[in-house]
Amino acid sequence: MTSDVTKSPSRRSSWLLLALSLPTLILLLILGTWQVQRLQWKEALLDRINERVAAEPVPLEEIASAHAAGADIEYRPVTVSGRLMNDRERHYLATWQGQSGFFVHTPLALEDGRSIFVNRGFVPYDRKDPETRPAGQMEDIVQIGGLARTAPEEKPSFIVPDNTPDKNVFYWKDLDAMAASAQLAPEDVYPFYVDADGTPNPGGLPVGGVTRIDLPNSHLQYAVTWYGLAFALVIVLAFWFLRRNDHDA
């Protein structure tokens, strides 16, 4: 029969293990629950985006008024009409369908004297120079359908390189810097831009319709991982205490 002297250290080690494991278990459950909440938020966001994209386009003035009032205008369909300022297009480094190149952001001169940047789409790296794609440099008044987009107010991360306006290469969409480098007064440029739809451009370039709407959604996988680790910890603790009880009996 096991004496009380040998039982005491065993009990102390069991209580110590329990004291260390409980905070870990609580943390795992909190992380799993947080991912479930993030999953619900992301699914609601995706539903809202899909609903917006499927809506009918509205005039630019309506989008501008909503933006000025602080409303969310992301992915709202819009139509714009004006003349492309092809000699002032700006180039945003990007990849599209596995190919390196640029998204061409061209100021569109509007009837009210202002302008708005239009992301006309993708061109391969070796077609950055507009002279290599003259057919797509339309000079007449055009009407463009697309999605309203907001630009970040500051560089998204220190990992993102600084823009190089002197080389006409942008790594993040600083609309004020893009306007200034295109010799446009920032106050005369709308504080948001338009992603053009997939209507083919003459000559095939730029390739429109490059808006990425398939936002990553791995929250279910993360939730299962955290909850799975919590369940595994409970199994390990149960096994430990069952063996300890058998040993002490």
Buried (B, 14 or more C-beta within 10 A) or exposed (E): EEEEEEEEEBEEEBEEBEEEBEEEBEEBBEBBEBBBEBBEEBEEEBEEBEEBEEEEBBEBEBBBEBBEEEEEBEBBBBBBEBBBBBEBBBBBBBEBEEEEBBBBBBBBBBEEEBBBBBBBBBBBEEBBEBEEBEEBBBEEEBEBBBBBBBBEEEBEEEEEEEBEBEEBBBBBBBBBBBBBBBEBEEEEBBBBBBBBBEEEBEEEBBBBBBBEEEEEEEBBEBBEBBBEBBBEBEEEBEEBEEEBEEEEE
